[in-house]
Amino acid sequence: MIKIREVQPADAAEILAIYRPYVESTPITFEYEVPSVAEFRQRIETTLSRYPYIAAIQEGRIIGYAYAGVYKGRSAYDWSCEVTVYLQQETAAKGVGTMLYQKLEQILQKQGVVNLTACITEGNQRSVGFHEKFGYQTVGRFPKIGYKFSRWYDVVWLQKELQRPNNPVQPFIPYPQLADLIW
């Protein structure tokens, strides 16, 4: 059975083990160097100060994770965020990503988030299809914007309206103010 729970900073090494092959062997992330466990722990703490960071657990091990992050660092963008999901490579296409995104979207909706965005490297059709299954639509393409493995890559941006925007807008609720009510 797979359970979804909040990530803790102490999970950094286990989550980094999932992320490592994406850095070392794919253009899915444009990082060149695998971050240290300390750097990854800091990233988790920073994310949790504003957004959810969740993990899928099977038999006591993390097999995937998802989180939301700042789309742009200006107040006018508070109701929009970027979402990310990574799975152990042997876990892909087994419903784990779906479970993670369902929970992530449920939390983000409670926070008042209106728009979700996803930035995907060209050629990652599995990710594009996954996001389209959730109602994301391609809204932009940036040609030859990332360079890795001696090659230029395009990225596509996908977007989903999570909920209808209100006017006047309701305040964005930072994740820590809701965490106890969710878990």
Stockholm file with secondary structure:
# STOCKHOLM 1.0

chainA/1-183         MIKIREVQPADAAEILAIYRPYVESTPITFEYEVPSVAEFRQRIETTLSRYPYIAAIQEGRIIGYAYAGVYKGRSAYDWSCEVTVYLQQETAAKGVGTMLYQKLEQILQKQGVVNLTACITEGNQRSVGFHEKFGYQTVGRFPKIGYKFSRWYDVVWLQKELQRPNNPVQPFIPYPQLADLIW
#=GR chainA/1-183 SS CEEEEECCGGGHHHHHHHHHHHHHHCSSSCCSSCCCHHHHHHHHHHHHTTSCEEEEEETTEEEEEEEEEESSSSGGGTTEEEEEEEECGGGTTSSHHHHHHHHHHHHHHHHTCCEEEEEEETTCHHHHHHHHHTTCEEEEEEEEEEEETTEEEEEEEEEEECSCCCSSCCCCCCGGGTHHHHC
#=GC SS_cons         CEEEEECCGGGHHHHHHHHHHHHHHCSSSCCSSCCCHHHHHHHHHHHHTTSCEEEEEETTEEEEEEEEEESSSSGGGTTEEEEEEEECGGGTTSSHHHHHHHHHHHHHHHHTCCEEEEEEETTCHHHHHHHHHTTCEEEEEEEEEEEETTEEEEEEEEEEECSCCCSSCCCCCCGGGTHHHHC
//
